[in-house]
């Protein structure tokens, strides 16, 4: 398979030269018999036509292999069969004309037909197996890339949330509730914090989750953010209950919310309303007003790119981003 995987014109020519020897083998083994029935004056013509036959078969086999291995990028046998025989049939007719006028009279029609069919079969089968092999390799690469991206996504989620800054904000929220002596809200905050950690830590075993599960996680995370920003950050989530079973890559909404918090001012003068809703195309839309920070945030900008790669690999769909300088919206296609 290495030759097919790394095929080139020269390699295909070498294969064609060897293949032509095999295909003309019936003619080669008949040479002793032909020498006994031919006059000595016909020997030169016999050898010349044998050479012409070999060159013709080599060129044709090279052309068929080249077309099937490099030009035809389909695994559909019907298409490959038709395209191959569009080359074989004219070549076959040309060869019959040459054979009729210059070839030996005992050049059997059945042998010629069989040889052309063998060349067609070899080229079709080689091309088909090559494309199956290449497709299998691509699928393996996609699976490996998906594993890498999922791992990267989990690492990003943990790095963004389970770090000293996150703990600091979480503890500040708890401390603020304790100072207010609001035991009920404090317990609720701790419960939500526990739900957030549980969902993040379990995400490494999951690829796709239902929209309902992802939104339940956001509801827990939302409570903590609303406490942290003293209700200056609010959520408006409107989703049809009938759409809750649609699938979405796990932890898809977390990087979007992190992105909003990281790039926008959220204060008394800039109340942030994050809207999460669906359109008629089964796209989940996360939208927010734009209040850019006075200083650029320290970020590597991989969050949205990572999310886009995950959707492409897991759902074979692309996310869309719209930025009209007043509102920033991300469209997530669901499955």
N, C-alpha and C positions, 0 to 999 in steps of 0.2 A: 504493500500500500504506500510505501514511501515514494516510489516512482510516480504513482498517480497523484499523491498529495503535493509533490513538488515538481509536477510535470512542466516541461519546456518543449519547444519545438525540436531541439536536438534529441532529447530523450525519446520523444514520440517517434522521431525518424528512426532511431535505433530499434525501437519496438516494432515499427512497421517493417523494417528490413528483415528482422528475425521472423516476424509473422508471415511475411511473404514467402519465405523459405518453407515454412510449415504448410502453408496453403498450396504451394506448387509441388509439394512432395509427391502427390500421385503422378504428376507429369515427369518428375525427376526419375522415379523408379521405373517409368515406362521407356526411358531412353535406350537401354540395351535392346528392348524389343523393337523399337522404332529403327534402330541402326540396322537391324536384320532385314527390314522390309523396304528400306529406302535405298535409292541408288547413291553412290558416293558423291555424285554431283549435287545431291539434295542435302548433304550433311550441313553445309554452311548455312543454308536457309533454316534448317531445323534449330541449330544452335542460336542463330540470330533471333528467331521468333521466341525461343525459350527465354533469351535475355530480355526481349521486348515485353514478354508476358510478366517476367519478374519485376521489371521496372514499373510497368503499368500497375501491377498489384501493390507494389510498395508505395507508390504515390497515392493510389486510391485509399489504401489502408491508413496511411498517414493523415490524409485529408479527413477521413471518417473519424479517426481517433481525435484529431485536433478539434473538429466541430463538436463532438460529443463530450469531450473533457474540458474544453475551454469556452465554447460559445453557447452551449445549451445548458442553462442554469435551472433546469426543471427536473423533478423526479417523476413527472407524468410520462409513462411509457408510450402512450398513444402519440403525444406530440413528438417525442424523440424518435419514434418509429417512422412517422410521416416525414420528418425533416431528413432523416437518414436516407430513406428510400427516394427522396427527391434528388439525392446525389447518386445513389446506387443505380437507379434505373437508367438514366442517361449514360452513365459510364458503362453499364452492361450492354446497351445497344451499340455504343461506339466500339466496344471490344468485339462484339459479334461481327460487326462490319470488318474490322481489322482481321479477325480470325478467318472470316469467309474468303477474303481476297488474298491474304498472305500466309495464313496458318496452314498446318498440315490437314489433310482430309480426314484423318482419324482423331481430330480434336473434338471429343464427344461433347454434344450440347448439354447433356446431363451433368457432366463433370464441371463445365464452366458455370452452369447455374448454381450448382452446389457450392463452388468456391466463392461466388459473389454473395450467396446467402450466409456463408460462414463469416465473411468479412463484415457484413452488416450486423450479424448477431454479436460478433466480438466487440465491435465499436459501440453498439447499443448497450450491451451488458456492462462494458467497462465504464461508459458514461453514467449509467444508472447507479451502479455500485459506488462510483466515485462521489456522486451527489448525495447518496444516502450516508456515506462515510463523513462527508463534509458537514451535512446537516446534523449528524450525531455529534460531531465535534463542537459545532456551534451551540447545540442544546446543552452539552456538558459545560461549555464556557459560560452560557447564560446562567446555569444552575450555580456554578462557582461564583459568578459575579453577584448573583442574588444573595448567596450566603455572605459574601464579603460586605455587600451593602446593608444587609440586615444586621450584621455584626456592627458595622459602622454606625448604623442608626441607633442601635442599643447603646453603643458607647457614647454617642452624642447626647442621647437622652439622659444617660446617667451623669455625664460630665456637666450637662447644663443644669440639672436639677439636684443631683445628690453631690453637692460640694459645699464648702464652708459658707459661701454666699447664700446658697439656698437655705442651709440650716439657720444662718443668721436671720434671714427674713422670716423663716417659719417661727423661730423662737421669739422674735420681736412681736409677731402676731399673737402668739400665746401670751407673752408678757403683757401686751396691751390689754388683752381680754381679762387677764388676772387682775390688773390694776383697776379695771372697771368693776371687779368683783362680779363678773357675769359668768357664773359657773356653767350655766346651760350652754352658752355660746362657746366657752372654752372647751367643753367636752365635745361639742359638735366640730370644732376646729381640729381637735386631736383625731377624731374619727375620720374626718376628711383627709387629713395628712396621712393617716394610715392607709386609706383607700388609694391615695396617689402612689405611695411607695409600693403597695401590693401590686397594682396594675403595671407599674414600670418594671418591677423585678420579674413578673411573670411574662412579660412581653417577649423574652428571648425564646420561648417555646411556641410562639404563635406567629403566623404570617399575616393572614387575613382575619379580621374580626367583623362582627356585625356593626352597623352604624349605631345601633342601640348601645352596645358595649362601649364604643368609643365616646359617645355622648355622656354616658354615665360617668366615665372617667373625667370628662371635661367639667361636669357638674361638681365633682369633688374638688377639682383644681380651681374651678371658678370661685368657689366659696373662699378659699384661701387668698386668692388675689383680691377679692372684694374687701376682705378684712385688711389685707396689706395696704391697699390704696384708699382705704377709708371711703369706700363706695364712689370713688372717682373713676373707677373702671367697672363697667357693667356689661352684661351679656344679654343679647336678644336672640334667643334660639327658637326658631319656628320650623318644625319638621313634621311632615305628615306621618302619622303612626304607621301607615301602610308601607312606608319606605324604610322602616327601621331594620328590616332583614337584609338590606343591601350590604355588600361587603366592601371593606375599606382596609388598606394596610394598617396594621397596629401602630399606634402613636403617630398618626398622620397630623392630627390637629395640634399636638403639643409644640412642634417647631414653629407653626404659624403663629400661635399665641405668644411664644417666646420672641418671635421676630417683631411682633407688634410692640411688645413691652420694651424691647431693646432699642428700637429705632424711633420711638415717639415719646414726647413729653406727656406725662399724665399728672395733672395737678388741678387746683381749683379753677384755673382759667382754661384748662384743656381736659374736660371730662371725656373719657374714652368709652365709646359704645361699640363693642364687637358684635357684629351680626353674623349669625350662622343660619343659613336657610338653603332650600333646594330650588332649582329651576325645573322646567319641563323636560330637560334632557337628562335627568337623573344625575346632575352635577351638584355636589355640595359646595356652597359658596361661603367663604369666610371673608368678611369685608369690614374695613375700619376707616375712620377719617384719618388724614395724615397731619400730624403735628410734629414735624421733624425736630430732633434735638439740636441744641445750639452747637454741641461738639459731636463729631462722628463717633459712633460706638466702636469699641474694640471687638471686632468680629471678623472671622475669615470668610464669611459669605457662602459657606457650604450648605447651610440648612435647607434652602429652597432647592438647590441643585440635587442634594441627596434625596429629598422628598420626590423630586421629579424622576430621578433614576429608579426609585423604588416602585413608583406607579408604572413606569415603562416596563420594568422587569416582571412585576407581579400581576399586573392587569393588562399589559400591552396597550396602555393608554397614556396620553400626555396630559399633564396639568396645564392650566392656562392662567396667566397673570395679567391683570389690567391695572394700570396706574394712570389716572387722569390728573394727577398732582393735587387732587382734593380727597380722593378715595382710593384706597389700595384694596384690590379684591383678588382672591385666589380661587380658581375653579377646580374642584377635585372630582374627576369622573369616578362613579361607583360601579360596582359589578353586580 
